[in-house]
Amino acid sequence: MRRYVVLTAIGVGLLAGCTAKPGAVAVVPPEPAPAAAIAAMPAGTYAGMRIPAVMPDGRYATPNRDLTADGALWHLRAALNVAALACRGPDAAAIVAGYNTMLGQRKAALAAAQAGLAAEFRTGGGDWQDRYDDQMTRLYNFFAQAPGHAAFCDAAAATLADGAAVAPADLPAFAVVRLAALERPFTDVYAAYDRWRAQRAAATRMAMADTAAPAIRTVQAIPVALPAARPRLALDPSVFVDTRAIVTP
């Protein structure tokens, strides 16, 4: 008995294989950036509070800018006057006593300073008295601010204590230095408020950006094994046998 191996197109097994192909890419939206830390609002301030502008030299536009020697001494007297009226606490009595002593000891120097400052306003022409009065109102209101009040009172007490020993010839220079010290508690508050305001604005911008549609970023590419194209075998047609012609004895 002869047996034939019959090859047909259906009977030929096609070889299959698998190759690794880049598959889907895992993507996730970006994680929100951590919120920026915002400093506490300075004591005594409030949102929307108006403060003087910062000038090109980095200083705030307070009533104590660009003063002559007479202006500095008279502004110093005004600051200490506010302290004597408004400062309370353990140093209150010493401030009042020191201020009254200063008025008696420095009477001539203070009168000359006031006259010199008034003359500066007169040279500006117009209704100088109104301009002078407006400036003094701004000056007293500046030193009467609530934010920075405690540090201002401390500086006033130190100024009065130290000023008693200053020689008359050194008084103008003393006034310039101590006027800056009396102003600093308030400008420090301005600077702290400006930092708070800038940080709050930055946090607001960040929050608005986070509400926008998140961009998609690729975090990992995962290779996925996919079936490769199946190879086709080239066959000789002569090997095929017509099964209808096979006779099995």
C-alpha positions in Angstrom: 0.0 0.0 0.0 1.4 3.3 -1.0 0.6 6.4 0.9 0.9 9.8 -0.4 1.4 12.9 1.6 -1.0 15.3 0.2 -0.2 18.9 0.3 -2.9 21.4 -0.3 -3.1 25.1 0.1 -5.2 24.6 3.2 -2.9 22.0 4.6 0.2 24.2 4.5 0.7 25.7 8.0 1.7 29.3 8.0 4.5 30.2 10.4 3.6 32.9 12.8 5.7 35.0 15.0 5.5 37.9 17.4 7.7 41.0 17.5 7.7 43.8 20.0 6.3 47.0 18.7 5.9 50.3 20.4 2.4 50.2 21.8 0.1 52.8 23.4 1.8 55.5 25.4 0.7 56.0 28.9 -0.2 59.7 29.5 -1.4 61.6 32.5 -2.2 65.2 33.1 0.5 67.2 34.9 0.2 67.3 38.6 -0.7 70.8 40.0 2.2 72.8 41.2 2.3 73.2 45.0 0.7 76.4 46.2 3.2 79.1 46.9 3.5 80.0 50.6 1.9 83.4 51.3 3.2 85.4 54.3 0.7 86.6 56.8 -0.8 90.0 56.2 1.2 92.5 58.4 -0.6 93.4 61.6 -2.9 96.4 61.3 -3.1 96.2 57.5 -6.0 95.2 55.3 -6.6 94.1 51.7 -6.7 97.1 49.4 -4.9 99.4 51.8 -3.3 102.4 50.0 0.4 102.9 50.7 2.9 105.3 49.2 4.6 104.4 45.9 8.1 103.2 45.8 10.4 105.8 44.1 13.3 105.0 41.7 15.7 105.1 44.6 13.8 102.3 46.3 12.4 104.5 49.1 8.7 105.1 49.7 7.2 108.5 48.9 6.7 109.6 52.5 6.4 113.2 53.7 10.0 113.0 55.0 11.7 112.8 51.6 14.2 115.5 50.3 14.2 117.6 53.4 16.7 120.4 54.3 18.3 120.5 57.7 15.5 122.8 58.9 12.9 120.5 57.5 14.4 117.4 59.1 14.6 119.0 62.6 11.0 120.3 62.4 9.7 117.0 61.1 11.5 115.3 64.0 9.7 117.6 66.4 6.4 116.7 64.8 7.1 113.0 65.1 7.9 113.3 68.7 4.8 115.4 69.3 2.7 112.6 67.9 4.5 110.1 70.2 3.8 112.3 73.2 0.1 112.4 72.4 -0.5 108.8 71.2 2.1 106.4 72.7 0.8 104.5 75.7 2.3 101.7 77.8 5.3 101.6 80.1 7.2 104.3 78.2 4.3 106.8 78.0 5.3 109.0 81.0 9.0 109.0 79.9 8.0 110.1 76.4 5.9 112.9 77.6 8.5 114.1 80.0 11.3 113.8 77.4 9.3 115.7 74.8 8.5 118.6 77.2 12.2 118.7 78.2 13.2 118.9 74.5 10.8 121.8 73.9 12.5 123.8 76.7 16.1 122.9 75.9 15.8 123.2 72.1 13.4 126.1 71.9 15.7 128.4 69.9 16.8 125.7 67.5 13.2 124.5 66.9 12.0 128.1 66.3 14.7 128.6 63.7 13.9 125.4 62.0 10.2 126.2 61.7 11.0 129.7 60.3 13.5 128.2 57.8 11.0 125.6 56.6 8.2 128.2 56.3 10.6 130.3 54.2 11.1 127.4 51.9 7.4 127.2 51.2 7.1 130.9 50.7 9.7 130.8 47.9 7.3 128.5 46.0 4.9 131.3 45.5 1.1 131.1 45.6 -0.8 130.4 48.8 2.2 128.9 50.6 0.4 128.7 53.9 -2.2 126.3 52.5 0.6 124.1 51.1 2.5 124.3 54.4 -0.6 123.3 56.3 -1.4 120.5 54.0 2.2 119.2 54.4 1.9 119.3 58.2 -1.4 117.4 58.0 0.2 114.7 55.9 3.1 114.6 58.3 1.1 114.1 61.5 -1.2 111.6 59.8 1.9 109.6 58.7 3.2 109.3 62.2 -0.2 108.5 63.6 -0.7 105.4 61.5 -1.8 102.3 63.5 0.4 99.8 61.6 3.9 100.1 63.0 2.7 102.2 66.0 4.4 100.1 68.7 7.8 100.1 67.0 7.4 103.9 66.4 6.9 104.5 70.1 10.0 102.5 71.0 12.0 104.6 68.6 10.5 107.8 70.0 11.5 106.9 73.5 15.1 106.1 72.4 15.3 109.3 70.4 14.2 111.5 73.3 16.5 109.7 75.7 19.6 110.1 73.4 18.7 113.6 72.2 19.1 115.2 75.6 22.9 114.7 75.4 23.3 116.0 71.8 25.3 119.2 71.4 23.5 122.1 69.6 26.0 121.9 66.7 25.2 118.2 66.2 21.5 118.6 66.4 20.8 118.8 62.6 22.7 115.6 61.9 21.0 113.9 64.8 17.6 115.0 63.4 18.4 113.4 60.0 19.4 110.1 61.5 16.7 109.8 64.1 13.9 111.0 61.7 14.8 108.0 59.5 14.6 105.7 62.6 11.2 107.1 63.5 9.9 106.6 59.9 11.3 103.0 59.5 8.5 101.2 61.5 6.0 102.5 58.9 8.1 101.9 55.8 8.8 98.4 57.1 5.1 97.8 57.2 4.8 99.1 53.7 7.5 96.7 52.5 5.9 93.7 54.3 2.5 94.7 52.8 4.0 94.9 49.3 5.5 91.4 49.7 2.2 90.0 50.9 0.4 91.7 48.0 2.8 90.4 45.4 2.6 86.9 46.8 -1.2 87.0 46.8 -1.2 88.2 43.2 1.2 85.3 42.2 -1.0 82.8 44.0 -4.1 84.1 42.2 -2.4 83.8 38.8 -1.3 80.3 39.6 -4.9 79.3 40.6 -6.2 80.8 37.4 -3.7 78.8 35.4 -4.7 75.6 37.2 -8.3 76.0 36.2 -7.4 75.8 32.5 -7.6 72.5 30.6 -4.5 70.5 31.7 -1.9 69.8 29.1 -1.1 66.1 28.5 2.4 65.0 29.2 4.1 61.7 28.4 5.3 59.9 31.4 6.2 56.4 30.1 6.2 54.5 26.8 5.1 50.9 27.3 6.2 48.4 24.5 3.3 46.1 23.6 3.9 42.7 21.9 1.8 42.6 18.8 1.6 39.7 16.2 4.0 40.2 13.4 2.9 39.9 9.8 2.7 36.2 9.0 5.3 35.1 6.4 4.1 33.3 3.3 5.9 30.2 2.0 6.7 30.1 -1.7 5.5 26.6 -2.8 6.0 24.6 -6.0 2.6 23.8 -7.6 3.9 20.5 -8.9 3.9 19.0 -5.4 0.2 19.2 -5.1 -1.6 15.9 -5.9 -5.2 15.6 -7.1 -6.7 13.4 -4.4 -9.4 12.3 -6.7 -6.9 10.4 -8.7 -5.6 8.4 -5.8 -6.7 4.8 -5.7 -6.2 2.9 -2.5 -6.0 -0.8 -3.1 
